[in-house]
Amino acid sequence: MAENKSLEAEKNEIQTETERIRDRRLYSAYADVIENESEILVLADIPGADEKSIELTLEKNVLKIFAYPDVEAPQGYNLAYAEYGVGDYERSFVLSDEIDRDKIEAKVKNGVLHLRLPKSTAARMRKIDIQAG
């Protein structure tokens, strides 16, 4: 049973070919993507991160999330057992042309990054009136 927990935790680590400067694990942030007629919301889990430790970039059609949370162990204690892996987070999303890039908003609360990706006016669904002929 313990072996399964180990495999699940490792599954979330990013396998990367790029050289890393930081000597920490790199995780892919879990995310939920929800949509309505006017926007797409991305809710990404980044435990321990705040607005100062998250970096968002948008280059061409790729929105990248980088997070470098500072997790401090309580002073005067030695770690006896850990299930929570400490490391950095990275996640990328390819945006379609329907997203209005100038109106993207981001906020973080309680370790969850909220990305609001508004759809451009041309991409929104609209009802077309039919006239008699």
QUIMO-V702960 format. One record per helix or strand of 2 or more residues. SS is the DSSP state (hx for helix, st for strand). FROM is the first residue (numbers start at 1). TO is the last residue. If there is no record, write none. Layout:
SS,FROM,TO
SS,FROM,TO
//
This chain:
hx,2,11
st,25,28
st,31,35
st,39,45
st,54,59
st,62,67
st,87,94
hx,101,103
st,105,109
st,112,119
hx,121,123
//
